[in-house]
């Protein structure tokens, strides 16, 4: 056995990941990486010391609709994202897109307000919030987590990317991607075509393997890990990415509890940690 898939609750991720790394096994780990930054950093050190391949399951970064959105608008000035459900299980996906996919510059400040509105995530300071993230190039993101306040038209999560002359709308859990340059009808629309979707350059024996939820990138992340193992390259969603997304989430929760704008560089300095390279492309 050359690798393991770790898909337990996040409270078990660090211990299992460290054991696998010390045994020399490549790792796929479901998100989130851990419950505490300290645990995530310990796992990060063990993964790097073992020189194994590790991929954190932030699969939406590889979703076909997300990739199309970045092609249509590579450098948004403003990003608006919203999501229902748990902070602990879902915010990591969307924060990863904001800080590692849509925005190219380092994160500089975080401000958020929120609280417990839906009896979710009792171990966290809030289950619902509005967060504003500002980047070094002046671009901004607004991220809204709204618990059980469901919107059937939006589905579980959605994003709007705003640029100088265009807006890109990722709808219905990234199944749809729309480009608009006027207030009239959209200029362009892309819709995931179903379980039989596969890239044009994929070998025939890979057809029909994505499954009904292939639009979220689950198939793509496993392909990416296998490719990294075979080619001895870095997987697209690294252990540092998983740790960093957790730190962004912690900065949001600290802003909620203190009422302060968080200087993010100063916040990271508590652990001597750095931001991973922003704006990574799909493999």
C-alpha positions in Angstrom: 0.0 0.0 0.0 1.5 3.3 -1.1 -1.1 5.8 0.0 -4.0 6.4 2.3 -7.3 8.3 2.0 -8.2 10.0 5.3 -11.9 10.9 5.4 -12.8 10.9 9.1 -13.9 13.9 11.3 -11.3 16.7 11.4 -10.5 16.0 15.0 -8.8 12.8 13.8 -7.0 14.2 10.7 -3.8 15.4 12.3 -3.1 12.2 14.2 -3.9 9.9 11.3 -2.0 12.2 8.9 1.1 12.2 11.0 1.0 8.4 11.4 0.7 8.0 7.6 3.5 10.5 6.9 5.8 8.7 9.3 5.0 5.4 7.6 6.0 7.0 4.2 2.5 6.9 2.7 1.1 9.4 0.3 -2.0 11.1 1.7 -5.4 12.3 0.5 -7.1 14.1 3.4 -10.6 15.4 3.4 -11.0 19.0 4.5 -10.7 20.7 6.9 -7.1 19.9 7.8 -7.5 20.2 11.6 -9.3 22.0 14.4 -6.4 24.0 15.6 -3.5 25.8 13.8 -1.0 24.1 16.1 -2.2 20.6 15.0 -2.1 21.7 11.3 1.4 23.0 11.7 2.6 19.8 13.3 1.1 17.8 10.4 2.7 20.2 7.9 6.1 19.6 9.4 5.7 15.8 9.4 4.5 15.8 5.7 7.5 17.9 4.6 10.0 15.8 6.6 8.6 12.6 5.1 8.8 13.9 1.5 5.5 12.2 0.6 2.7 13.6 -1.6 -0.2 15.2 0.3 -3.4 16.6 -1.1 -6.1 18.3 1.0 -9.6 17.8 -0.4 -10.4 21.4 -1.3 -11.8 20.0 -4.5 -13.8 23.1 -5.6 -10.6 24.7 -6.8 -10.5 22.1 -9.6 -14.2 22.3 -10.4 -14.8 22.8 -14.1 -17.0 25.9 -13.5 -14.5 27.5 -11.2 -11.7 27.1 -13.7 -13.9 28.6 -16.4 -14.7 31.5 -14.1 -11.1 32.3 -13.6 -10.5 32.2 -17.3 -13.2 34.7 -17.9 -12.1 37.0 -15.1 -8.5 36.3 -13.9 -8.2 39.3 -11.6 -11.5 40.4 -9.9 -11.6 43.7 -8.1 -14.4 42.4 -5.8 -15.5 38.9 -5.0 -18.8 38.1 -3.3 -19.3 34.6 -2.0 -22.0 33.1 0.1 -22.7 29.7 1.6 -25.2 27.8 3.8 -24.5 25.0 6.2 -21.6 24.5 8.7 -18.7 26.8 9.1 -16.4 23.9 10.0 -17.3 21.9 6.9 -18.0 24.4 4.2 -16.2 27.7 4.9 -12.8 26.2 4.1 -13.9 25.4 0.5 -14.9 29.0 -0.2 -12.1 30.7 1.7 -9.7 28.6 -0.3 -11.2 29.9 -3.5 -10.9 33.4 -2.3 -7.3 33.4 -1.0 -5.8 30.8 -3.3 -7.7 31.0 -6.6 -9.6 34.2 -7.3 -7.2 36.7 -5.7 -3.6 36.7 -6.6 -2.2 39.1 -4.0 -1.4 38.3 -0.3 -4.2 38.9 2.3 -3.6 41.9 4.5 -6.6 42.6 6.6 -9.7 40.7 7.9 -12.8 42.1 9.5 -16.0 40.2 10.4 -19.2 40.4 12.3 -21.5 37.5 13.2 -22.7 35.2 15.9 -24.7 32.1 16.6 -28.0 32.2 14.7 -28.8 28.6 13.8 -27.6 26.4 16.6 -24.7 25.1 14.5 -20.9 24.8 15.2 -21.2 25.2 19.0 -17.4 24.8 19.4 -16.9 28.0 17.3 -17.5 31.7 18.1 -20.1 32.0 15.3 -22.1 29.9 12.9 -23.0 32.8 10.7 -21.0 35.9 9.7 -20.1 38.5 7.1 -16.4 38.8 6.5 -14.4 41.4 4.5 -11.0 40.4 3.3 -8.6 43.0 1.8 -5.6 42.1 -0.4 -2.3 43.8 -1.0 -3.3 44.9 -4.5 -6.4 46.6 -3.2 -8.9 44.0 -4.3 -11.5 42.8 -1.8 -13.7 39.9 -1.0 -16.9 39.7 1.0 -17.8 36.3 2.3 -21.2 35.5 3.9 -21.9 32.3 5.8 -25.6 32.0 6.7 -26.2 28.7 8.3 -29.6 27.1 7.6 -31.0 30.1 5.7 -31.3 28.2 2.4 -31.8 29.7 -1.0 -33.0 27.2 -3.6 -32.0 29.4 -6.4 -28.4 29.7 -5.1 -28.1 26.1 -3.9 -25.4 25.5 -1.3 -23.0 28.2 -2.3 -22.4 30.8 -5.1 -19.8 33.4 -6.1 -19.9 36.6 -8.1 -16.6 38.0 -9.4 -16.6 41.7 -10.4 -14.0 43.3 -12.7 -13.7 46.6 -14.6 -16.2 45.7 -17.4 -17.7 42.3 -16.4 -19.2 40.1 -13.8 -18.9 36.3 -13.6 -21.6 34.5 -11.6 -20.9 31.0 -10.3 -24.3 29.5 -9.5 -26.0 26.4 -8.2 -23.0 25.0 -6.4 -20.7 25.8 -9.3 -22.7 23.8 -11.8 -23.3 27.0 -13.8 -21.0 29.9 -14.8 -22.3 33.1 -16.4 -20.5 36.1 -17.9 -22.2 39.4 -18.1 -20.9 42.7 -19.5 -24.3 44.6 -19.6 -27.6 44.6 -17.7 -29.1 42.7 -20.6 -28.9 38.9 -21.1 -25.6 37.2 -20.1 -23.0 37.2 -22.8 -21.9 33.6 -22.1 -23.1 30.7 -20.1 -21.5 27.4 -19.2 -23.4 24.5 -17.5 -21.8 21.3 -16.3 -23.2 18.6 -18.6 -23.7 15.8 -16.2 -22.1 12.5 -15.1 -20.6 11.8 -18.6 -18.7 15.0 -18.7 -14.9 14.7 -19.2 -12.2 16.9 -20.6 -11.7 16.7 -24.3 -8.1 15.4 -24.0 -8.9 12.6 -21.6 -8.3 9.1 -22.7 -11.5 7.1 -23.6 -11.3 4.8 -20.6 -11.7 7.8 -18.3 -15.2 8.6 -19.8 -18.2 8.4 -17.4 -16.1 8.4 -14.3 -17.0 11.8 -12.7 -20.4 10.7 -11.3 -23.4 12.9 -10.6 -21.4 15.4 -8.4 -18.4 15.7 -10.8 -19.0 19.4 -11.2 -17.5 20.0 -7.7 -14.0 18.7 -8.6 -13.9 15.4 -6.6 -12.7 13.4 -9.6 -10.2 16.0 -10.5 -8.5 16.1 -7.1 -7.9 12.3 -7.1 -6.5 12.6 -10.7 -4.2 15.4 -9.5 -2.9 13.4 -6.6 -2.2 10.4 -8.7 -0.4 12.6 -11.3 1.7 14.2 -8.5 2.8 10.7 -7.3 3.6 9.4 -10.7 5.5 12.6 -11.9 7.0 13.5 -8.5 5.4 17.0 -8.6 3.6 19.1 -6.1 -0.2 18.5 -5.8 -2.3 21.6 -6.4 -3.8 21.7 -2.9 -1.0 21.4 -0.5 -0.7 20.9 3.3 0.3 24.6 3.5 -2.9 25.5 1.7 -5.0 23.5 4.2 -3.2 25.1 7.2 -3.5 28.6 5.7 -7.3 28.3 5.0 -7.7 27.3 8.7 -5.7 30.4 9.7 -8.0 32.6 7.6 -11.0 31.1 9.3 -9.4 31.7 12.7 -8.7 35.3 11.8 -12.4 35.8 10.9 -13.6 34.3 14.2 -11.1 36.4 16.2 -12.4 39.5 14.5 -16.0 38.5 15.4 -15.1 38.0 19.1 -12.9 41.1 19.5 -14.6 43.5 17.1 -11.2 44.5 15.6 -9.8 44.6 12.1 -7.2 41.8 12.0 -3.8 42.7 10.6 -3.3 39.4 8.9 0.4 39.5 8.5 0.7 40.2 12.2 -1.8 37.4 12.9 0.3 34.9 11.0 3.4 35.9 12.9 2.1 34.3 16.0 3.0 31.0 14.5 5.9 32.2 12.3 3.8 31.1 9.3 3.8 32.4 5.8 1.0 32.6 3.2 1.3 30.1 0.4 1.7 31.4 -3.1 -1.6 32.9 -4.1 -3.4 32.4 -7.4 -2.5 28.8 -8.2 -3.7 27.3 -11.4 -5.2 23.9 -11.8 -2.7 21.2 -12.8 
